[in-house]
Amino acid sequence: MPLSKQEIDDLLRLVGLTERTEINCEQCLALVAEFAEQKLTGKSIHEGLVAVEQHLTVCSECREEYEALRRTLNDKSFAD
């Protein structure tokens, strides 16, 4: 089954976002809580978390996990 134009465009976008070195999903999820806390507090992302930010731009599954965690942390901060 051939790819649709949208699927081809999505693949090309992902290829364009690819970096020389990247982390995998397991590595990303191990650091995503720290990344979410940094973002929530408005602190700049230190060098060790830049790879997490990059991974989240290309991985929808990890991005969903991050968004759920961010919502939870955000709700918790309003409850305190």
Contacts in CASP RR format, 6 or more apart in sequence:
PFRMAT RR
TARGET T0000
AUTHOR 0000-0000-0000
METHOD contacts of the structure
MODEL  1
MPLSKQEIDDLLRLVGLTERTEINCEQCLALVAEFAEQKLTGKSIHEGLV
AVEQHLTVCSECREEYEALRRTLNDKSFAD
3 11 0 8 1.000
14 58 0 8 1.000
17 54 0 8 1.000
17 57 0 8 1.000
17 58 0 8 1.000
18 58 0 8 1.000
19 54 0 8 1.000
21 51 0 8 1.000
22 51 0 8 1.000
22 54 0 8 1.000
22 55 0 8 1.000
22 58 0 8 1.000
23 31 0 8 1.000
23 51 0 8 1.000
23 52 0 8 1.000
23 54 0 8 1.000
23 55 0 8 1.000
24 55 0 8 1.000
25 55 0 8 1.000
25 59 0 8 1.000
25 61 0 8 1.000
25 62 0 8 1.000
27 51 0 8 1.000
27 55 0 8 1.000
28 51 0 8 1.000
28 52 0 8 1.000
28 55 0 8 1.000
28 56 0 8 1.000
28 59 0 8 1.000
28 62 0 8 1.000
29 62 0 8 1.000
29 65 0 8 1.000
31 48 0 8 1.000
31 49 0 8 1.000
31 51 0 8 1.000
31 52 0 8 1.000
32 52 0 8 1.000
32 56 0 8 1.000
32 62 0 8 1.000
32 65 0 8 1.000
32 66 0 8 1.000
32 69 0 8 1.000
33 69 0 8 1.000
34 49 0 8 1.000
35 45 0 8 1.000
35 49 0 8 1.000
35 52 0 8 1.000
35 53 0 8 1.000
35 56 0 8 1.000
35 66 0 8 1.000
36 66 0 8 1.000
36 69 0 8 1.000
36 70 0 8 1.000
36 73 0 8 1.000
37 73 0 8 1.000
38 44 0 8 1.000
38 45 0 8 1.000
38 46 0 8 1.000
38 49 0 8 1.000
39 45 0 8 1.000
39 70 0 8 1.000
40 70 0 8 1.000
40 73 0 8 1.000
40 74 0 8 1.000
40 77 0 8 1.000
45 52 0 8 1.000
45 53 0 8 1.000
55 62 0 8 1.000
56 62 0 8 1.000
56 63 0 8 1.000
56 66 0 8 1.000
57 63 0 8 1.000
END
